[in-house]
Amino acid sequence: MEERLMIWKKITVAIPNDFDPEIISDAFMRVGANGTEMVDDEDNSVKTKINSYFDENNYNEKILTDLKTQLNKLPEFGFDMTGVEVSVSALDDSSWENEWKQYYHPVKISRYLTVVPNWVDYQPKYSDEHIIVMDPGKSFGTGTHPTTYSCMQALELILGDAKSLYDVGTGSGILSIQARQLGVKDIQAFDLDPEAVRAAKENIQLNPGCEDIEVFENSLLDGVDGKVDVIVANILADVILQFIPDIDAHLNKDGFVVLSGIINEKEALITQKMAEIGFVVLEAFHLKGWSTLICRRKEEFEAEDGAILR
Ligand SMILES: C[S@@+](CC[C@H](N)C(=O)[O-])C[C@H]1O[C@@H](n2cnc3c(N)ncnc32)[C@H](O)[C@@H]1O
């Protein structure tokens, strides 16, 4: 039987070339988009298009309505919306994949780590450079979004000799793959979206040495009993707020927590809620409006006189 092709909805926001595209990308993220791409309009050199793709199971009219609501708020912040236009079109699986492919390229996360789309033949520059191979576009997490990028830099800083990790909201599985490449032995990844679970499993198989990383369809750490050395969660701030009360019970002594997906405006609230459970933020990354926080238990990080313990 012939397999039916998935139909994708493509929402496009066309903006004048002097309009900041990040503002539109952020509006997309706030209504649940997994990512955006930016394309110069070939027919009209004064416009840029920001596209985002939704599969037919995840698209509904509310996404479009919510996006328009977000855009309608922008004049209150002084943005001139003249020439900003929203449109929707449909395309099938094969054209969707090909459209995405032209916008992905290797992303250098650090001196030691590069994320490479699986159709690119990339030669590492250094003998100790790790390569993460991804089939991007199937789920969130390619290294190009500021939150993923910052999470990867945070993990590189803190993993050290960590032995175990929970990746909450794994998306494409990218952070779990990185953790394994940096030596973490026991990794469990969770996502409530079955499509993300499937994509993460596929990406894990693309990376030798990662095959035994476990991926579960699960909301946050609901029903999970264990404890680990590191918890990473790149989910939106409102979901992280629900998750904070669960952190302490799932983290080993001297463990680290990396929280991302937090718009800058909500960072103070997350910091305060973490303080309420006894955690301090020891490093904050700020990139393109997004905050990524590395946190530890206060008593494990600071002596009473404020000196850093370890
Ligand atoms: C922003 S993406 C992050 C993907 C990847 N970890 C990264 O850093 O690029 C957030 C992911 O969290 C998942 N998610 C949202 N709410 C969740 C929940 N309550 N429990 C588990 N996963 C959730 C989404 O399905 C999505 O795949």
The ligand as an SDF file (V2000), in Angstrom:
LIG
                    3D

 27 29  0  0  0  0  0  0  0  0999 V2000
   12.3920   23.7150   22.9380 C   0  0  0  0  0  0  0  0  0  0  0  0
   12.2810   21.9980   22.5970 S   0  0  0  0  0  0  0  0  0  0  0  0
   13.8940   21.4650   23.1670 C   0  0  0  0  0  0  0  0  0  0  0  0
   14.4950   20.3510   22.3720 C   0  0  0  0  0  0  0  0  0  0  0  0
   15.9500   20.0160   22.7150 C   0  0  0  0  0  0  0  0  0  0  0  0
   16.0690   19.5270   24.0660 N   0  0  0  0  0  0  0  0  0  0  0  0
   16.8460   21.2230   22.5330 C   0  0  0  0  0  0  0  0  0  0  0  0
   17.4310   21.6820   23.5060 O   0  0  0  0  0  0  0  0  0  0  0  0
   16.9550   21.7230   21.4060 O   0  0  0  0  0  0  0  0  0  0  0  0
   11.1960   21.5310   23.8940 C   0  0  0  0  0  0  0  0  0  0  0  0
   10.7080   20.0940   23.8380 C   0  0  0  0  0  0  0  0  0  0  0  0
    9.9980   19.8610   25.0460 O   0  0  0  0  0  0  0  0  0  0  0  0
    8.8790   19.0600   24.7850 C   0  0  0  0  0  0  0  0  0  0  0  0
    7.9250   19.2700   25.8740 N   0  0  0  0  0  0  0  0  0  0  0  0
    7.0720   20.3070   26.0680 C   0  0  0  0  0  0  0  0  0  0  0  0
    6.3900   20.1270   27.2100 N   0  0  0  0  0  0  0  0  0  0  0  0
    6.8360   18.9680   27.7560 C   0  0  0  0  0  0  0  0  0  0  0  0
    6.5080   18.2250   28.9340 C   0  0  0  0  0  0  0  0  0  0  0  0
    5.5890   18.6470   29.7890 N   0  0  0  0  0  0  0  0  0  0  0  0
    7.1690   17.0610   29.1770 N   0  0  0  0  0  0  0  0  0  0  0  0
    8.0950   16.6070   28.3080 C   0  0  0  0  0  0  0  0  0  0  0  0
    8.4300   17.2510   27.1680 N   0  0  0  0  0  0  0  0  0  0  0  0
    7.8070   18.4140   26.8960 C   0  0  0  0  0  0  0  0  0  0  0  0
    8.4120   19.5030   23.4140 C   0  0  0  0  0  0  0  0  0  0  0  0
    7.6470   18.4750   22.7990 O   0  0  0  0  0  0  0  0  0  0  0  0
    9.7440   19.7790   22.7040 C   0  0  0  0  0  0  0  0  0  0  0  0
   10.2020   18.6450   22.0080 O   0  0  0  0  0  0  0  0  0  0  0  0
  1  2  1  0
  2  3  1  0
  2 10  1  0
  3  4  1  0
  4  5  1  0
  5  6  1  0
  5  7  1  0
  7  8  2  0
  7  9  1  0
 10 11  1  0
 11 12  1  0
 11 26  1  0
 12 13  1  0
 13 14  1  0
 13 24  1  0
 14 15  1  0
 14 23  1  0
 15 16  2  0
 16 17  1  0
 17 18  1  0
 17 23  2  0
 18 19  1  0
 18 20  2  0
 20 21  1  0
 21 22  2  0
 22 23  1  0
 24 25  1  0
 24 26  1  0
 26 27  1  0
M  CHG  2   2   1   9  -1
M  END
$$$$
